[in-house]
Amino acid sequence: MHQDKHAQAMADRFRELVESAGDSLPDGHYDELKLIIESGLDAALIESMEKVAMKLESMAREIKHDVETES
């Protein structure tokens, strides 16, 4: 999925920033950061999908109401 690639790129960029400042962190911390970023991206995607689903449900109710009132 795209979230995995984006999360990895963000974690890699953070690593670059840390290392350019002369610091370092264990590799495991960057792996955890990637997972945290992925989780955030997944949560945002799910929230967006839920909003679309609610809009579709609303549109379906409207269409059904229109059909029923025209009959």
TORMIPA-422247 format. One record per residue (C-alpha): residue number from 1; residue in one letter; x, y, z. Coordinates in steps of 0.1 Angstrom, whole numbers. Layout:
# TORMIPA-422247
PALUM   nr  rest     c1     c2     c3
PALUM  NUM     A      X      Y      Z
...
END
This chain:
# TORMIPA-422247
PALUM   nr  rest     c1     c2     c3
PALUM    1     M      0      0      0
PALUM    2     H     10     36     -5
PALUM    3     Q      9     43     33
PALUM    4     D     38     19     38
PALUM    5     K     60     38     13
PALUM    6     H     50     72     26
PALUM    7     A     57     61     62
PALUM    8     Q     91     47     53
PALUM    9     A    100     79     35
PALUM   10     M     89    100     65
PALUM   11     A    109     78     89
PALUM   12     D    139     80     66
PALUM   13     R    137    118     64
PALUM   14     F    135    120    102
PALUM   15     R    166     98    104
PALUM   16     E    184    122     80
PALUM   17     L    175    151    102
PALUM   18     V    186    134    134
PALUM   19     E    219    122    119
PALUM   20     S    226    157    103
PALUM   21     A    223    171    138
PALUM   22     G    250    147    149
PALUM   23     D    227    124    169
PALUM   24     S    216     89    164
PALUM   25     L    189     65    175
PALUM   26     P    187     27    173
PALUM   27     D    172     12    141
PALUM   28     G    143     -2    161
PALUM   29     H    132     33    170
PALUM   30     Y    129     42    133
PALUM   31     D    109     10    127
PALUM   32     E     86     20    155
PALUM   33     L     83     55    141
PALUM   34     K     74     40    107
PALUM   35     L     46     20    123
PALUM   36     I     33     50    142
PALUM   37     I     32     70    110
PALUM   38     E     15     42     91
PALUM   39     S    -11     39    118
PALUM   40     G    -18     76    116
PALUM   41     L    -21     75     78
PALUM   42     D    -44     44     81
PALUM   43     A    -66     62    106
PALUM   44     A    -69     93     84
PALUM   45     L    -78     71     54
PALUM   46     I   -105     52     74
PALUM   47     E   -120     85     86
PALUM   48     S   -121     98     51
PALUM   49     M   -137     65     38
PALUM   50     E   -163     67     66
PALUM   51     K   -173    102     55
PALUM   52     V   -177     91     19
PALUM   53     A   -198     61     31
PALUM   54     M   -220     84     52
PALUM   55     K   -225    107     21
PALUM   56     L   -234     77      0
PALUM   57     E   -259     65     25
PALUM   58     S   -275     99     27
PALUM   59     M   -277    101    -11
PALUM   60     A   -293     66    -13
PALUM   61     R   -319     77     13
PALUM   62     E   -326    108     -7
PALUM   63     I   -330     88    -39
PALUM   64     K   -353     63    -22
PALUM   65     H   -374     91     -8
PALUM   66     D   -377    108    -42
PALUM   67     V   -387     76    -58
PALUM   68     E   -413     68    -31
PALUM   69     T   -428    103    -32
PALUM   70     E   -430    103    -70
PALUM   71     S   -450     71    -71
END
